Amino acid sequence: MAYQMSIPTPIRIYGTEWCTDCHRARAFFEQRRIPYVWIDPDQESEAEQFVLRINQGLRSVPTIVFPDGSILVEPSVADLIAKFEDLGQT
């Protein structure tokens, strides 16, 4: 019998070094020790194309992708808190 191990997909934050909203989102995750992967669309063309596709041609960052497939774009701290309350992880 074969067993399949599920490996959770990490939270992915698409953000840039010059974006203050990106720094705020990153600080939210770091202060709460929530693991994430940082992806800079300025450094990776595939990431840039993903951000443009998700945001209908706009280069809106941060674009945050959660393991459940939901996405927040340019969220406030209140939006992030609400998301984690929805996930039962406050």
mmCIF file as gemmi writes it, N, C-alpha and C atoms, coordinates in Angstrom:
data_model
loop_
_atom_site.group_PDB
_atom_site.id
_atom_site.type_symbol
_atom_site.label_atom_id
_atom_site.label_alt_id
_atom_site.label_comp_id
_atom_site.label_asym_id
_atom_site.label_entity_id
_atom_site.label_seq_id
_atom_site.pdbx_PDB_ins_code
_atom_site.Cartn_x
_atom_site.Cartn_y
_atom_site.Cartn_z
_atom_site.occupancy
_atom_site.B_iso_or_equiv
_atom_site.pdbx_formal_charge
_atom_site.auth_seq_id
_atom_site.auth_asym_id
_atom_site.pdbx_PDB_model_num
ATOM 1 N N . MET Axp A 1 ? 0.855 -1.177 0 1 0 ? 1 A 1
ATOM 2 C CA . MET Axp A 1 ? 0 0 0 1 0 ? 1 A 1
ATOM 3 C C . MET Axp A 1 ? 0.898 1.236 0 1 0 ? 1 A 1
ATOM 4 N N . ALA Axp A 2 ? 0.594 2.176 -0.874 1 0 ? 2 A 1
ATOM 5 C CA . ALA Axp A 2 ? 1.378 3.405 -0.967 1 0 ? 2 A 1
ATOM 6 C C . ALA Axp A 2 ? 0.733 4.491 -0.122 1 0 ? 2 A 1
ATOM 7 N N . TYR Axp A 3 ? 1.566 5.216 0.559 1 0 ? 3 A 1
ATOM 8 C CA . TYR Axp A 3 ? 1.095 6.342 1.359 1 0 ? 3 A 1
ATOM 9 C C . TYR Axp A 3 ? 1.592 7.621 0.729 1 0 ? 3 A 1
ATOM 10 N N . GLN Axp A 4 ? 0.734 8.602 0.729 1 0 ? 4 A 1
ATOM 11 C CA . GLN Axp A 4 ? 1.131 9.894 0.182 1 0 ? 4 A 1
ATOM 12 C C . GLN Axp A 4 ? 1.24 10.881 1.329 1 0 ? 4 A 1
ATOM 13 N N . MET Axp A 5 ? 2.392 11.468 1.441 1 0 ? 5 A 1
ATOM 14 C CA . MET Axp A 5 ? 2.615 12.453 2.491 1 0 ? 5 A 1
ATOM 15 C C . MET Axp A 5 ? 2.269 13.824 1.943 1 0 ? 5 A 1
ATOM 16 N N . SER Axp A 6 ? 1.424 14.548 2.659 1 0 ? 6 A 1
ATOM 17 C CA . SER Axp A 6 ? 1.094 15.893 2.18 1 0 ? 6 A 1
ATOM 18 C C . SER Axp A 6 ? 2.057 16.889 2.801 1 0 ? 6 A 1
ATOM 19 N N . ILE Axp A 7 ? 2.638 17.681 1.948 1 0 ? 7 A 1
ATOM 20 C CA . ILE Axp A 7 ? 3.558 18.72 2.395 1 0 ? 7 A 1
ATOM 21 C C . ILE Axp A 7 ? 2.827 20.04 2.249 1 0 ? 7 A 1
ATOM 22 N N . PRO Axp A 8 ? 2.62 20.746 3.366 1 0 ? 8 A 1
ATOM 23 C CA . PRO Axp A 8 ? 1.872 21.994 3.274 1 0 ? 8 A 1
ATOM 24 C C . PRO Axp A 8 ? 2.578 23.027 2.403 1 0 ? 8 A 1
ATOM 25 N N . THR Axp A 9 ? 1.802 23.708 1.623 1 0 ? 9 A 1
ATOM 26 C CA . THR Axp A 9 ? 2.327 24.776 0.786 1 0 ? 9 A 1
ATOM 27 C C . THR Axp A 9 ? 2.536 25.997 1.671 1 0 ? 9 A 1
ATOM 28 N N . PRO Axp A 10 ? 3.705 26.589 1.613 1 0 ? 10 A 1
ATOM 29 C CA . PRO Axp A 10 ? 3.927 27.774 2.452 1 0 ? 10 A 1
ATOM 30 C C . PRO Axp A 10 ? 3.166 28.987 1.913 1 0 ? 10 A 1
ATOM 31 N N . ILE Axp A 11 ? 2.954 29.93 2.782 1 0 ? 11 A 1
ATOM 32 C CA . ILE Axp A 11 ? 2.402 31.216 2.365 1 0 ? 11 A 1
ATOM 33 C C . ILE Axp A 11 ? 3.454 31.876 1.482 1 0 ? 11 A 1
ATOM 34 N N . ARG Axp A 12 ? 3.007 32.424 0.368 1 0 ? 12 A 1
ATOM 35 C CA . ARG Axp A 12 ? 3.933 33.098 -0.545 1 0 ? 12 A 1
ATOM 36 C C . ARG Axp A 12 ? 3.589 34.583 -0.58 1 0 ? 12 A 1
ATOM 37 N N . ILE Axp A 13 ? 4.581 35.412 -0.302 1 0 ? 13 A 1
ATOM 38 C CA . ILE Axp A 13 ? 4.407 36.854 -0.378 1 0 ? 13 A 1
ATOM 39 C C . ILE Axp A 13 ? 5.193 37.351 -1.585 1 0 ? 13 A 1
ATOM 40 N N . TYR Axp A 14 ? 4.469 37.896 -2.556 1 0 ? 14 A 1
ATOM 41 C CA . TYR Axp A 14 ? 5.09 38.526 -3.718 1 0 ? 14 A 1
ATOM 42 C C . TYR Axp A 14 ? 5.221 39.998 -3.37 1 0 ? 14 A 1
ATOM 43 N N . GLY Axp A 15 ? 6.453 40.435 -3.185 1 0 ? 15 A 1
ATOM 44 C CA . GLY Axp A 15 ? 6.668 41.817 -2.787 1 0 ? 15 A 1
ATOM 45 C C . GLY Axp A 15 ? 8.026 42.312 -3.226 1 0 ? 15 A 1
ATOM 46 N N . THR Axp A 16 ? 8.194 43.614 -3.15 1 0 ? 16 A 1
ATOM 47 C CA . THR Axp A 16 ? 9.442 44.244 -3.566 1 0 ? 16 A 1
ATOM 48 C C . THR Axp A 16 ? 10.11 44.931 -2.38 1 0 ? 16 A 1
ATOM 49 N N . GLU Axp A 17 ? 11.395 45.19 -2.527 1 0 ? 17 A 1
ATOM 50 C CA . GLU Axp A 17 ? 12.147 45.851 -1.458 1 0 ? 17 A 1
ATOM 51 C C . GLU Axp A 17 ? 11.771 47.324 -1.309 1 0 ? 17 A 1
ATOM 52 N N . TRP Axp A 18 ? 11.274 47.953 -2.365 1 0 ? 18 A 1
ATOM 53 C CA . TRP Axp A 18 ? 10.972 49.385 -2.329 1 0 ? 18 A 1
ATOM 54 C C . TRP Axp A 18 ? 9.556 49.686 -1.823 1 0 ? 18 A 1
ATOM 55 N N . CYS Axp A 19 ? 8.743 48.678 -1.611 1 0 ? 19 A 1
ATOM 56 C CA . CYS Axp A 19 ? 7.326 48.852 -1.268 1 0 ? 19 A 1
ATOM 57 C C . CYS Axp A 19 ? 7.112 48.857 0.245 1 0 ? 19 A 1
ATOM 58 N N . THR Axp A 20 ? 6.607 49.972 0.78 1 0 ? 20 A 1
ATOM 59 C CA . THR Axp A 20 ? 6.38 50.058 2.224 1 0 ? 20 A 1
ATOM 60 C C . THR Axp A 20 ? 5.262 49.122 2.678 1 0 ? 20 A 1
ATOM 61 N N . ASP Axp A 21 ? 4.242 48.915 1.852 1 0 ? 21 A 1
ATOM 62 C CA . ASP Axp A 21 ? 3.183 47.961 2.208 1 0 ? 21 A 1
ATOM 63 C C . ASP Axp A 21 ? 3.745 46.542 2.309 1 0 ? 21 A 1
ATOM 64 N N . CYS Axp A 22 ? 4.704 46.235 1.454 1 0 ? 22 A 1
ATOM 65 C CA . CYS Axp A 22 ? 5.354 44.914 1.487 1 0 ? 22 A 1
ATOM 66 C C . CYS Axp A 22 ? 6.141 44.745 2.787 1 0 ? 22 A 1
ATOM 67 N N . HIS Axp A 23 ? 6.841 45.786 3.195 1 0 ? 23 A 1
ATOM 68 C CA . HIS Axp A 23 ? 7.595 45.735 4.45 1 0 ? 23 A 1
ATOM 69 C C . HIS Axp A 23 ? 6.651 45.557 5.637 1 0 ? 23 A 1
ATOM 70 N N . ARG Axp A 24 ? 5.513 46.23 5.602 1 0 ? 24 A 1
ATOM 71 C CA . ARG Axp A 24 ? 4.527 46.106 6.684 1 0 ? 24 A 1
ATOM 72 C C . ARG Axp A 24 ? 3.978 44.677 6.751 1 0 ? 24 A 1
ATOM 73 N N . ALA Axp A 25 ? 3.655 44.095 5.6 1 0 ? 25 A 1
ATOM 74 C CA . ALA Axp A 25 ? 3.142 42.723 5.571 1 0 ? 25 A 1
ATOM 75 C C . ALA Axp A 25 ? 4.207 41.75 6.072 1 0 ? 25 A 1
ATOM 76 N N . ARG Axp A 26 ? 5.415 41.945 5.602 1 0 ? 26 A 1
ATOM 77 C CA . ARG Axp A 26 ? 6.521 41.075 6.017 1 0 ? 26 A 1
ATOM 78 C C . ARG Axp A 26 ? 6.737 41.154 7.531 1 0 ? 26 A 1
ATOM 79 N N . ALA Axp A 27 ? 6.675 42.348 8.091 1 0 ? 27 A 1
ATOM 80 C CA . ALA Axp A 27 ? 6.832 42.528 9.536 1 0 ? 27 A 1
ATOM 81 C C . ALA Axp A 27 ? 5.713 41.818 10.295 1 0 ? 27 A 1
ATOM 82 N N . PHE Axp A 28 ? 4.486 41.871 9.763 1 0 ? 28 A 1
ATOM 83 C CA . PHE Axp A 28 ? 3.35 41.177 10.385 1 0 ? 28 A 1
ATOM 84 C C . PHE Axp A 28 ? 3.671 39.687 10.525 1 0 ? 28 A 1
ATOM 85 N N . PHE Axp A 29 ? 4.155 39.064 9.462 1 0 ? 29 A 1
ATOM 86 C CA . PHE Axp A 29 ? 4.464 37.633 9.489 1 0 ? 29 A 1
ATOM 87 C C . PHE Axp A 29 ? 5.643 37.332 10.4 1 0 ? 29 A 1
ATOM 88 N N . GLU Axp A 30 ? 6.665 38.16 10.341 1 0 ? 30 A 1
ATOM 89 C CA . GLU Axp A 30 ? 7.859 37.913 11.146 1 0 ? 30 A 1
ATOM 90 C C . GLU Axp A 30 ? 7.58 38.099 12.636 1 0 ? 30 A 1
ATOM 91 N N . GLN Axp A 31 ? 6.825 39.131 13.006 1 0 ? 31 A 1
ATOM 92 C CA . GLN Axp A 31 ? 6.512 39.365 14.417 1 0 ? 31 A 1
ATOM 93 C C . GLN Axp A 31 ? 5.708 38.223 15.02 1 0 ? 31 A 1
ATOM 94 N N . ARG Axp A 32 ? 4.91 37.563 14.203 1 0 ? 32 A 1
ATOM 95 C CA . ARG Axp A 32 ? 4.065 36.466 14.679 1 0 ? 32 A 1
ATOM 96 C C . ARG Axp A 32 ? 4.684 35.099 14.396 1 0 ? 32 A 1
ATOM 97 N N . ARG Axp A 33 ? 5.892 35.124 13.844 1 0 ? 33 A 1
ATOM 98 C CA . ARG Axp A 33 ? 6.632 33.902 13.508 1 0 ? 33 A 1
ATOM 99 C C . ARG Axp A 33 ? 5.811 32.965 12.617 1 0 ? 33 A 1
ATOM 100 N N . ILE Axp A 34 ? 5.151 33.565 11.641 1 0 ? 34 A 1
ATOM 101 C CA . ILE Axp A 34 ? 4.386 32.815 10.652 1 0 ? 34 A 1
ATOM 102 C C . ILE Axp A 34 ? 5.321 32.57 9.466 1 0 ? 34 A 1
ATOM 103 N N . PRO Axp A 35 ? 5.583 31.315 9.136 1 0 ? 35 A 1
ATOM 104 C CA . PRO Axp A 35 ? 6.5 31.054 8.025 1 0 ? 35 A 1
ATOM 105 C C . PRO Axp A 35 ? 5.906 31.482 6.679 1 0 ? 35 A 1
ATOM 106 N N . TYR Axp A 36 ? 6.783 31.969 5.827 1 0 ? 36 A 1
ATOM 107 C CA . TYR Axp A 36 ? 6.368 32.405 4.496 1 0 ? 36 A 1
ATOM 108 C C . TYR Axp A 36 ? 7.569 32.335 3.568 1 0 ? 36 A 1
ATOM 109 N N . VAL Axp A 37 ? 7.28 32.413 2.288 1 0 ? 37 A 1
ATOM 110 C CA . VAL Axp A 37 ? 8.326 32.497 1.276 1 0 ? 37 A 1
ATOM 111 C C . VAL Axp A 37 ? 8.201 33.869 0.626 1 0 ? 37 A 1
ATOM 112 N N . TRP Axp A 38 ? 9.294 34.6 0.562 1 0 ? 38 A 1
ATOM 113 C CA . TRP Axp A 38 ? 9.335 35.934 -0.042 1 0 ? 38 A 1
ATOM 114 C C . TRP Axp A 38 ? 9.761 35.795 -1.496 1 0 ? 38 A 1
ATOM 115 N N . ILE Axp A 39 ? 8.961 36.337 -2.395 1 0 ? 39 A 1
ATOM 116 C CA . ILE Axp A 39 ? 9.265 36.269 -3.825 1 0 ? 39 A 1
ATOM 117 C C . ILE Axp A 39 ? 9.217 37.682 -4.382 1 0 ? 39 A 1
ATOM 118 N N . ASP Axp A 40 ? 10.315 38.134 -4.955 1 0 ? 40 A 1
ATOM 119 C CA . ASP Axp A 40 ? 10.417 39.501 -5.445 1 0 ? 40 A 1
ATOM 120 C C . ASP Axp A 40 ? 10.198 39.535 -6.962 1 0 ? 40 A 1
ATOM 121 N N . PRO Axp A 41 ? 9.074 40.114 -7.409 1 0 ? 41 A 1
ATOM 122 C CA . PRO Axp A 41 ? 8.816 40.212 -8.845 1 0 ? 41 A 1
ATOM 123 C C . PRO Axp A 41 ? 9.856 41.042 -9.598 1 0 ? 41 A 1
ATOM 124 N N . ASP Axp A 42 ? 10.601 41.892 -8.899 1 0 ? 42 A 1
ATOM 125 C CA . ASP Axp A 42 ? 11.676 42.65 -9.545 1 0 ? 42 A 1
ATOM 126 C C . ASP Axp A 42 ? 12.849 41.735 -9.904 1 0 ? 42 A 1
ATOM 127 N N . GLN Axp A 43 ? 12.952 40.604 -9.222 1 0 ? 43 A 1
ATOM 128 C CA . GLN Axp A 43 ? 14.079 39.696 -9.413 1 0 ? 43 A 1
ATOM 129 C C . GLN Axp A 43 ? 13.731 38.449 -10.234 1 0 ? 43 A 1
ATOM 130 N N . GLU Axp A 44 ? 12.435 38.124 -10.312 1 0 ? 44 A 1
ATOM 131 C CA . GLU Axp A 44 ? 12.023 36.897 -10.994 1 0 ? 44 A 1
ATOM 132 C C . GLU Axp A 44 ? 10.912 37.2 -11.995 1 0 ? 44 A 1
ATOM 133 N N . SER Axp A 45 ? 11.168 36.989 -13.266 1 0 ? 45 A 1
ATOM 134 C CA . SER Axp A 45 ? 10.179 37.323 -14.298 1 0 ? 45 A 1
ATOM 135 C C . SER Axp A 45 ? 8.921 36.474 -14.18 1 0 ? 45 A 1
ATOM 136 N N . GLU Axp A 46 ? 9.046 35.203 -13.773 1 0 ? 46 A 1
ATOM 137 C CA . GLU Axp A 46 ? 7.852 34.371 -13.578 1 0 ? 46 A 1
ATOM 138 C C . GLU Axp A 46 ? 6.975 34.935 -12.476 1 0 ? 46 A 1
ATOM 139 N N . ALA Axp A 47 ? 7.593 35.436 -11.43 1 0 ? 47 A 1
ATOM 140 C CA . ALA Axp A 47 ? 6.837 36.043 -10.329 1 0 ? 47 A 1
ATOM 141 C C . ALA Axp A 47 ? 6.129 37.304 -10.805 1 0 ? 47 A 1
ATOM 142 N N . GLU Axp A 48 ? 6.818 38.101 -11.607 1 0 ? 48 A 1
ATOM 143 C CA . GLU Axp A 48 ? 6.195 39.308 -12.145 1 0 ? 48 A 1
ATOM 144 C C . GLU Axp A 48 ? 4.979 38.954 -13.004 1 0 ? 48 A 1
ATOM 145 N N . GLN Axp A 49 ? 5.103 37.945 -13.845 1 0 ? 49 A 1
ATOM 146 C CA . GLN Axp A 49 ? 3.997 37.516 -14.692 1 0 ? 49 A 1
ATOM 147 C C . GLN Axp A 49 ? 2.823 37.003 -13.853 1 0 ? 49 A 1
ATOM 148 N N . PHE Axp A 50 ? 3.128 36.288 -12.771 1 0 ? 50 A 1
ATOM 149 C CA . PHE Axp A 50 ? 2.08 35.8 -11.868 1 0 ? 50 A 1
ATOM 150 C C . PHE Axp A 50 ? 1.321 36.97 -11.254 1 0 ? 50 A 1
ATOM 151 N N . VAL Axp A 51 ? 2.051 37.945 -10.726 1 0 ? 51 A 1
ATOM 152 C CA . VAL Axp A 51 ? 1.417 39.119 -10.101 1 0 ? 51 A 1
ATOM 153 C C . VAL Axp A 51 ? 0.555 39.861 -11.116 1 0 ? 51 A 1
ATOM 154 N N . LEU Axp A 52 ? 1.06 40.054 -12.317 1 0 ? 52 A 1
ATOM 155 C CA . LEU Axp A 52 ? 0.286 40.74 -13.363 1 0 ? 52 A 1
ATOM 156 C C . LEU Axp A 52 ? -0.982 39.958 -13.714 1 0 ? 52 A 1
ATOM 157 N N . ARG Axp A 53 ? -0.875 38.643 -13.798 1 0 ? 53 A 1
ATOM 158 C CA . ARG Axp A 53 ? -2.036 37.821 -14.139 1 0 ? 53 A 1
ATOM 159 C C . ARG Axp A 53 ? -3.092 37.862 -13.03 1 0 ? 53 A 1
ATOM 160 N N . ILE Axp A 54 ? -2.666 37.708 -11.803 1 0 ? 54 A 1
ATOM 161 C CA . ILE Axp A 54 ? -3.596 37.708 -10.662 1 0 ? 54 A 1
ATOM 162 C C . ILE Axp A 54 ? -4.297 39.056 -10.521 1 0 ? 54 A 1
ATOM 163 N N . ASN Axp A 55 ? -3.593 40.135 -10.825 1 0 ? 55 A 1
ATOM 164 C CA . ASN Axp A 55 ? -4.104 41.489 -10.596 1 0 ? 55 A 1
ATOM 165 C C . ASN Axp A 55 ? -4.548 42.189 -11.88 1 0 ? 55 A 1
ATOM 166 N N . GLN Axp A 56 ? -4.987 41.408 -12.854 1 0 ? 56 A 1
ATOM 167 C CA . GLN Axp A 56 ? -5.522 41.93 -14.11 1 0 ? 56 A 1
ATOM 168 C C . GLN Axp A 56 ? -4.617 42.99 -14.751 1 0 ? 56 A 1
ATOM 169 N N . GLY Axp A 57 ? -3.335 42.66 -14.845 1 0 ? 57 A 1
ATOM 170 C CA . GLY Axp A 57 ? -2.388 43.541 -15.508 1 0 ? 57 A 1
ATOM 171 C C . GLY Axp A 57 ? -1.731 44.576 -14.619 1 0 ? 57 A 1
ATOM 172 N N . LEU Axp A 58 ? -2.145 44.656 -13.373 1 0 ? 58 A 1
ATOM 173 C CA . LEU Axp A 58 ? -1.534 45.6 -12.438 1 0 ? 58 A 1
ATOM 174 C C . LEU Axp A 58 ? -0.423 44.91 -11.661 1 0 ? 58 A 1
ATOM 175 N N . ARG Axp A 59 ? 0.586 45.659 -11.361 1 0 ? 59 A 1
ATOM 176 C CA . ARG Axp A 59 ? 1.731 45.124 -10.611 1 0 ? 59 A 1
ATOM 177 C C . ARG Axp A 59 ? 1.543 45.451 -9.128 1 0 ? 59 A 1
ATOM 178 N N . SER Axp A 60 ? 0.435 44.973 -8.576 1 0 ? 60 A 1
ATOM 179 C CA . SER Axp A 60 ? 0.068 45.283 -7.194 1 0 ? 60 A 1
ATOM 180 C C . SER Axp A 60 ? 0.783 44.346 -6.228 1 0 ? 60 A 1
ATOM 181 N N . VAL Axp A 61 ? 1.522 44.958 -5.312 1 0 ? 61 A 1
ATOM 182 C CA . VAL Axp A 61 ? 2.221 44.206 -4.276 1 0 ? 61 A 1
ATOM 183 C C . VAL Axp A 61 ? 1.999 44.894 -2.933 1 0 ? 61 A 1
ATOM 184 N N . PRO Axp A 62 ? 1.974 44.147 -1.853 1 0 ? 62 A 1
ATOM 185 C CA . PRO Axp A 62 ? 2.17 42.714 -1.811 1 0 ? 62 A 1
ATOM 186 C C . PRO Axp A 62 ? 0.933 41.958 -2.303 1 0 ? 62 A 1
ATOM 187 N N . THR Axp A 63 ? 1.199 40.863 -2.975 1 0 ? 63 A 1
ATOM 188 C CA . THR Axp A 63 ? 0.177 39.886 -3.325 1 0 ? 63 A 1
ATOM 189 C C . THR Axp A 63 ? 0.534 38.654 -2.508 1 0 ? 63 A 1
ATOM 190 N N . ILE Axp A 64 ? -0.377 38.246 -1.633 1 0 ? 64 A 1
ATOM 191 C CA . ILE Axp A 64 ? -0.093 37.161 -0.697 1 0 ? 64 A 1
ATOM 192 C C . ILE Axp A 64 ? -0.994 35.977 -1.027 1 0 ? 64 A 1
ATOM 193 N N . VAL Axp A 65 ? -0.369 34.826 -1.258 1 0 ? 65 A 1
ATOM 194 C CA . VAL Axp A 65 ? -1.086 33.607 -1.615 1 0 ? 65 A 1
ATOM 195 C C . VAL Axp A 65 ? -1.013 32.645 -0.428 1 0 ? 65 A 1
ATOM 196 N N . PHE Axp A 66 ? -2.182 32.204 0.036 1 0 ? 66 A 1
ATOM 197 C CA . PHE Axp A 66 ? -2.277 31.316 1.187 1 0 ? 66 A 1
ATOM 198 C C . PHE Axp A 66 ? -2.418 29.865 0.741 1 0 ? 66 A 1
ATOM 199 N N . PRO Axp A 67 ? -2.07 28.925 1.615 1 0 ? 67 A 1
ATOM 200 C CA . PRO Axp A 67 ? -2.15 27.506 1.257 1 0 ? 67 A 1
ATOM 201 C C . PRO Axp A 67 ? -3.538 27.046 0.797 1 0 ? 67 A 1
ATOM 202 N N . ASP Axp A 68 ? -4.588 27.723 1.244 1 0 ? 68 A 1
ATOM 203 C CA . ASP Axp A 68 ? -5.944 27.336 0.831 1 0 ? 68 A 1
ATOM 204 C C . ASP Axp A 68 ? -6.312 27.885 -0.548 1 0 ? 68 A 1
ATOM 205 N N . GLY Axp A 69 ? -5.364 28.603 -1.177 1 0 ? 69 A 1
ATOM 206 C CA . GLY Axp A 69 ? -5.591 29.152 -2.507 1 0 ? 69 A 1
ATOM 207 C C . GLY Axp A 69 ? -6.124 30.572 -2.508 1 0 ? 69 A 1
ATOM 208 N N . SER Axp A 70 ? -6.486 31.086 -1.337 1 0 ? 70 A 1
ATOM 209 C CA . SER Axp A 70 ? -6.981 32.462 -1.271 1 0 ? 70 A 1
ATOM 210 C C . SER Axp A 70 ? -5.824 33.435 -1.432 1 0 ? 70 A 1
ATOM 211 N N . ILE Axp A 71 ? -6.169 34.638 -1.863 1 0 ? 71 A 1
ATOM 212 C CA . ILE Axp A 71 ? -5.163 35.659 -2.163 1 0 ? 71 A 1
ATOM 213 C C . ILE Axp A 71 ? -5.609 36.99 -1.575 1 0 ? 71 A 1
ATOM 214 N N . LEU Axp A 72 ? -4.683 37.675 -0.939 1 0 ? 72 A 1
ATOM 215 C CA . LEU Axp A 72 ? -4.91 39.049 -0.497 1 0 ? 72 A 1
ATOM 216 C C . LEU Axp A 72 ? -3.943 39.944 -1.253 1 0 ? 72 A 1
ATOM 217 N N . VAL Axp A 73 ? -4.458 41.066 -1.731 1 0 ? 73 A 1
ATOM 218 C CA . VAL Axp A 73 ? -3.636 42.025 -2.467 1 0 ? 73 A 1
ATOM 219 C C . VAL Axp A 73 ? -3.632 43.336 -1.702 1 0 ? 73 A 1
ATOM 220 N N . GLU Axp A 74 ? -2.424 43.825 -1.428 1 0 ? 74 A 1
ATOM 221 C CA . GLU Axp A 74 ? -2.232 45.065 -0.681 1 0 ? 74 A 1
ATOM 222 C C . GLU Axp A 74 ? -3.077 45.098 0.601 1 0 ? 74 A 1
ATOM 223 N N . PRO Axp A 75 ? -3.01 44.028 1.41 1 0 ? 75 A 1
ATOM 224 C CA . PRO Axp A 75 ? -3.841 43.996 2.614 1 0 ? 75 A 1
ATOM 225 C C . PRO Axp A 75 ? -3.321 44.928 3.701 1 0 ? 75 A 1
ATOM 226 N N . SER Axp A 76 ? -4.25 45.429 4.487 1 0 ? 76 A 1
ATOM 227 C CA . SER Axp A 76 ? -3.887 46.176 5.688 1 0 ? 76 A 1
ATOM 228 C C . SER Axp A 76 ? -3.576 45.162 6.789 1 0 ? 76 A 1
ATOM 229 N N . VAL Axp A 77 ? -3.042 45.63 7.899 1 0 ? 77 A 1
ATOM 230 C CA . VAL Axp A 77 ? -2.799 44.741 9.033 1 0 ? 77 A 1
ATOM 231 C C . VAL Axp A 77 ? -4.134 44.169 9.506 1 0 ? 77 A 1
ATOM 232 N N . ALA Axp A 78 ? -5.187 44.976 9.507 1 0 ? 78 A 1
ATOM 233 C CA . ALA Axp A 78 ? -6.514 44.481 9.902 1 0 ? 78 A 1
ATOM 234 C C . ALA Axp A 78 ? -6.978 43.355 8.978 1 0 ? 78 A 1
ATOM 235 N N . ASP Axp A 79 ? -6.705 43.48 7.68 1 0 ? 79 A 1
ATOM 236 C CA . ASP Axp A 79 ? -7.055 42.417 6.732 1 0 ? 79 A 1
ATOM 237 C C . ASP Axp A 79 ? -6.3 41.128 7.06 1 0 ? 79 A 1
ATOM 238 N N . LEU Axp A 80 ? -5.027 41.251 7.389 1 0 ? 80 A 1
ATOM 239 C CA . LEU Axp A 80 ? -4.224 40.078 7.717 1 0 ? 80 A 1
ATOM 240 C C . LEU Axp A 80 ? -4.706 39.423 9.012 1 0 ? 80 A 1
ATOM 241 N N . ILE Axp A 81 ? -5.017 40.237 10.006 1 0 ? 81 A 1
ATOM 242 C CA . ILE Axp A 81 ? -5.542 39.699 11.265 1 0 ? 81 A 1
ATOM 243 C C . ILE Axp A 81 ? -6.847 38.951 11.003 1 0 ? 81 A 1
ATOM 244 N N . ALA Axp A 82 ? -7.733 39.545 10.215 1 0 ? 82 A 1
ATOM 245 C CA . ALA Axp A 82 ? -9.012 38.906 9.896 1 0 ? 82 A 1
ATOM 246 C C . ALA Axp A 82 ? -8.796 37.586 9.164 1 0 ? 82 A 1
ATOM 247 N N . LYS Axp A 83 ? -7.832 37.542 8.256 1 0 ? 83 A 1
ATOM 248 C CA . LYS Axp A 83 ? -7.547 36.311 7.514 1 0 ? 83 A 1
ATOM 249 C C . LYS Axp A 83 ? -7.123 35.202 8.464 1 0 ? 83 A 1
ATOM 250 N N . PHE Axp A 84 ? -6.242 35.513 9.396 1 0 ? 84 A 1
ATOM 251 C CA . PHE Axp A 84 ? -5.771 34.489 10.322 1 0 ? 84 A 1
ATOM 252 C C . PHE Axp A 84 ? -6.836 34.108 11.346 1 0 ? 84 A 1
ATOM 253 N N . GLU Axp A 85 ? -7.747 35.033 11.652 1 0 ? 85 A 1
ATOM 254 C CA . GLU Axp A 85 ? -8.889 34.669 12.491 1 0 ? 85 A 1
ATOM 255 C C . GLU Axp A 85 ? -9.783 33.677 11.747 1 0 ? 85 A 1
ATOM 256 N N . ASP Axp A 86 ? -9.988 33.917 10.45 1 0 ? 86 A 1
ATOM 257 C CA . ASP Axp A 86 ? -10.772 32.998 9.615 1 0 ? 86 A 1
ATOM 258 C C . ASP Axp A 86 ? -10.133 31.613 9.571 1 0 ? 86 A 1
ATOM 259 N N . LEU Axp A 87 ? -8.801 31.583 9.57 1 0 ? 87 A 1
ATOM 260 C CA . LEU Axp A 87 ? -8.081 30.314 9.537 1 0 ? 87 A 1
ATOM 261 C C . LEU Axp A 87 ? -7.985 29.674 10.92 1 0 ? 87 A 1
ATOM 262 N N . GLY Axp A 88 ? -8.474 30.401 11.946 1 0 ? 88 A 1
ATOM 263 C CA . GLY Axp A 88 ? -8.397 29.891 13.304 1 0 ? 88 A 1
ATOM 264 C C . GLY Axp A 88 ? -7.006 29.974 13.899 1 0 ? 88 A 1
ATOM 265 N N . GLN Axp A 89 ? -6.214 30.937 13.433 1 0 ? 89 A 1
ATOM 266 C CA . GLN Axp A 89 ? -4.83 31.077 13.873 1 0 ? 89 A 1
ATOM 267 C C . GLN Axp A 89 ? -4.539 32.494 14.327 1 0 ? 89 A 1
ATOM 268 N N . THR Axp A 90 ? -5.203 32.957 15.348 1 0 ? 90 A 1
ATOM 269 C CA . THR Axp A 90 ? -4.954 34.31 15.823 1 0 ? 90 A 1
ATOM 270 C C . THR Axp A 90 ? -3.851 34.364 16.839 1 0 ? 90 A 1
